[in-house]
Amino acid sequence: MWFKVLIVINLLLILISLFSGVFFLAKDNGNSNRVVTSLTTRVALSVFLICLLIVGYLTGQITPHGVAG
């Protein structure tokens, strides 16, 4: 269960980084690197999420669900 909570927290952090990047893009007048930092953080969190999903699948913490019957 804790593994799925970690995935959801990671997704929320990605969303926070996304919206902070949009905010900095709108409010900064090209005077700082906060947009680039936000993008870098979002990419790093996304790579971490992919690694979490792979590890979760390989260890059996998460399983795929088929739609076909």
Secondary structure as GFF3:
##gff-version 3
##sequence-region A 1 69
A	DSSP	alpha_helix	2	27	.	.	.	ID=ss1
A	DSSP	alpha_helix	34	59	.	.	.	ID=ss2
###
